[in-house]
Amino acid sequence: MNRKIGMYSSITNLCAVTGFALCMLIGTNFGSYLVCMFIAFSFIPMMCAYAAYCNTEKRVAGYTAMIFAGAYAVFILMVYFGQVTAVRLDNLNEQAAQILDYQKFGLFFNYDLLGYGLMALSTFFTGLTIEPKTKADKWLKWLLLIHGIFFISCFIMPILGMFNQDSQSLTWIGTAVLMFWCVYFVPVGLLSFLYFKKQA
């Protein structure tokens, strides 16, 4: 069961990240928000599967990764579920929109960055649990560890106030960064599938 959950969640994550990239290219915010929720849905069981297969002396890293994955999912699901429901369907006044609308670079945008920062911490601790046996395993381990660096920028930038209403002109830069992230994370899903597939 652990092996199947690891494999299926990895493939689902791979498809969701790919779908997110396609939605950005097409320019559909609704599609992007919806697909991002499935990245979160698949990420938690994927991280749990890694924890299930790690050695006893690395269990703390595995458990830490699971906790950060759960925290990431809470923030991400709150942000994007809010976008496809309240922001899309309700007639929000200007003050409410400033807080809830992701496009306004307000509170929910900051929560989104915090969520992805927690995701980065989760992948970092997961990388610590992997004992590479193949070249693919080594690539996977380093991709997960290096992905942890994203935590720093995701945590610091909102605190420094680098995003505000005037940031609308920088939207294309944000899209480029997210596309880079998709290109970076697609191999994680694929290599994770291969990693779980060979588990006994």
C-alpha positions as CSV (number, residue, x, y, z in Angstrom):
1,M,0.0,0.0,0.0
2,N,2.8,2.5,0.9
3,R,4.4,1.9,-2.5
4,K,1.2,2.4,-4.4
5,I,0.3,5.6,-2.5
6,G,3.8,6.9,-3.2
7,M,3.6,6.1,-6.9
8,Y,0.1,7.4,-7.5
9,S,0.7,10.6,-5.5
10,S,4.0,11.3,-7.4
11,I,2.3,10.9,-10.7
12,T,-0.7,13.1,-9.6
13,N,1.8,15.7,-8.4
14,L,3.7,15.6,-11.7
15,C,0.4,16.0,-13.7
16,A,-0.7,18.9,-11.4
17,V,2.5,20.8,-11.7
18,T,2.4,20.3,-15.5
19,G,-1.2,21.5,-15.5
20,F,-0.3,24.5,-13.5
21,A,2.4,25.5,-16.1
22,L,-0.1,25.0,-18.9
23,C,-2.7,27.1,-17.2
24,M,-0.2,29.9,-16.8
25,L,0.7,29.8,-20.4
26,I,-3.0,29.9,-21.4
27,G,-3.6,32.7,-18.9
28,T,-6.5,31.1,-16.9
29,N,-6.3,32.1,-13.2
30,F,-9.2,29.8,-12.3
31,G,-7.4,26.8,-13.8
32,S,-4.2,27.8,-12.1
33,Y,-5.9,28.1,-8.7
34,L,-7.8,24.8,-9.1
35,V,-4.7,22.8,-10.2
36,C,-2.6,24.2,-7.4
37,M,-5.0,22.6,-4.9
38,F,-4.2,19.2,-6.5
39,I,-0.5,19.9,-6.1
40,A,-1.2,20.2,-2.3
41,F,-3.5,17.1,-2.3
42,S,-0.8,15.0,-3.9
43,F,2.2,16.5,-2.0
44,I,1.1,15.3,1.4
45,P,0.9,11.6,0.7
46,M,4.0,11.8,-1.4
47,M,6.0,13.2,1.6
48,C,4.3,10.6,3.9
49,A,5.5,7.8,1.6
50,Y,9.0,9.1,1.8
51,A,8.8,9.1,5.6
52,A,7.5,5.5,5.5
53,Y,10.5,4.3,3.6
54,C,13.3,6.2,5.5
55,N,15.6,4.5,8.0
56,T,14.9,4.6,11.7
57,E,17.7,7.1,12.4
58,K,16.2,9.5,9.8
59,R,12.6,9.3,11.1
60,V,12.8,12.7,12.7
61,A,13.6,14.3,9.4
62,G,10.7,12.3,7.8
63,Y,8.2,13.4,10.4
64,T,9.4,17.0,10.2
65,A,8.8,16.9,6.4
66,M,5.3,15.6,6.9
67,I,4.4,18.3,9.4
68,F,5.7,21.0,7.1
69,A,3.8,19.4,4.2
70,G,0.6,19.5,6.2
71,A,1.1,23.2,7.1
72,Y,1.9,24.0,3.5
73,A,-1.3,22.4,2.4
74,V,-3.4,24.3,4.9
75,F,-2.2,27.7,3.7
76,I,-2.3,26.8,0.0
77,L,-5.8,25.3,0.2
78,M,-7.1,28.3,2.2
79,V,-5.7,30.7,-0.4
80,Y,-6.8,29.0,-3.6
81,F,-10.1,27.7,-2.3
82,G,-10.8,31.3,-1.4
83,Q,-9.9,32.4,-4.9
84,V,-12.3,29.9,-6.7
85,T,-15.1,30.6,-4.2
86,A,-15.4,33.9,-2.3
87,V,-13.2,36.0,-4.6
88,R,-14.8,34.6,-7.8
89,L,-18.4,34.4,-6.7
90,D,-19.0,37.1,-4.1
91,N,-19.2,40.8,-4.8
92,L,-16.4,41.8,-2.4
93,N,-15.9,45.4,-1.4
94,E,-12.6,47.0,-2.0
95,Q,-11.3,46.3,1.5
96,A,-12.3,42.7,1.5
97,A,-10.8,42.3,-2.0
98,Q,-7.5,43.8,-0.8
99,I,-7.2,41.0,1.8
100,L,-8.7,38.0,-0.1
101,D,-7.9,38.6,-3.8
102,Y,-4.6,37.0,-4.6
103,Q,-4.1,39.4,-7.5
104,K,-4.0,42.4,-5.0
105,F,-0.8,41.2,-3.4
106,G,-2.4,41.4,0.1
107,L,-2.7,39.0,3.0
108,F,-3.7,35.9,1.0
109,F,-0.8,36.5,-1.4
110,N,1.5,36.6,1.6
111,Y,-0.1,33.4,2.9
112,D,0.6,31.8,-0.4
113,L,4.3,32.6,-0.3
114,L,4.5,31.3,3.3
115,G,2.8,28.1,2.1
116,Y,5.4,27.5,-0.6
117,G,8.1,28.4,1.9
118,L,6.8,25.6,4.1
119,M,6.7,23.3,1.1
120,A,10.4,24.1,0.5
121,L,11.2,23.1,4.1
122,S,9.3,19.9,3.6
123,T,11.3,18.9,0.6
124,F,14.6,19.8,2.3
125,F,13.9,17.5,5.2
126,T,12.6,14.8,2.8
127,G,15.9,15.1,1.0
128,L,17.7,14.3,4.2
129,T,15.9,11.0,4.5
130,I,17.0,9.6,1.1
131,E,19.9,7.2,0.8
132,P,20.8,7.2,-2.9
133,K,21.4,3.9,-4.5
134,T,21.2,5.0,-8.1
135,K,22.1,8.1,-10.1
136,A,18.4,9.0,-10.3
137,D,18.2,8.8,-6.5
138,K,21.1,11.2,-6.2
139,W,19.4,13.7,-8.6
140,L,16.2,13.4,-6.6
141,K,18.0,13.9,-3.3
142,W,19.8,17.1,-4.5
143,L,16.7,18.5,-6.2
144,L,14.8,18.1,-2.9
145,L,17.6,19.6,-0.8
146,I,18.2,22.5,-3.1
147,H,14.5,23.2,-3.3
148,G,14.7,24.0,0.4
149,I,16.5,27.3,-0.5
150,F,13.1,28.7,-1.7
151,F,12.1,29.0,1.9
152,I,14.4,31.9,2.5
153,S,12.9,34.1,-0.3
154,C,9.3,33.0,0.4
155,F,9.6,33.9,4.0
156,I,11.7,37.1,3.8
157,M,10.1,38.9,0.8
158,P,6.6,39.5,2.3
159,I,8.2,40.7,5.5
160,L,10.3,43.2,3.6
161,G,7.2,44.5,1.8
162,M,8.5,43.7,-1.6
163,F,5.0,43.2,-3.0
164,N,2.3,45.8,-3.1
165,Q,-0.3,47.3,-5.4
166,D,2.5,48.8,-7.5
167,S,3.8,45.3,-8.1
168,Q,1.2,44.7,-10.8
169,S,3.7,45.8,-13.4
170,L,6.0,43.0,-12.3
171,T,3.3,40.3,-13.0
172,W,5.3,38.9,-15.9
173,I,8.4,38.4,-13.6
174,G,6.2,36.4,-11.2
175,T,4.9,34.3,-14.1
176,A,8.5,33.6,-15.2
177,V,9.6,32.6,-11.7
178,L,6.6,30.3,-11.4
179,M,7.4,28.7,-14.8
180,F,11.0,28.1,-13.6
181,W,9.6,26.5,-10.5
182,C,7.4,24.2,-12.6
183,V,10.3,23.2,-14.8
184,Y,12.3,22.5,-11.6
185,F,9.6,20.5,-9.8
186,V,8.4,18.3,-12.7
187,P,11.5,16.1,-12.4
188,V,10.8,15.7,-8.7
189,G,7.5,14.1,-9.4
190,L,8.9,11.8,-12.1
191,L,12.0,10.8,-10.0
192,S,9.7,10.3,-7.0
193,F,7.6,7.9,-9.0
194,L,10.7,5.9,-10.0
195,Y,11.9,5.9,-6.5
196,F,8.7,4.4,-5.1
197,K,8.3,2.0,-8.0
198,K,11.5,0.2,-7.0
199,Q,10.6,-0.1,-3.3
200,A,9.8,-3.6,-2.0
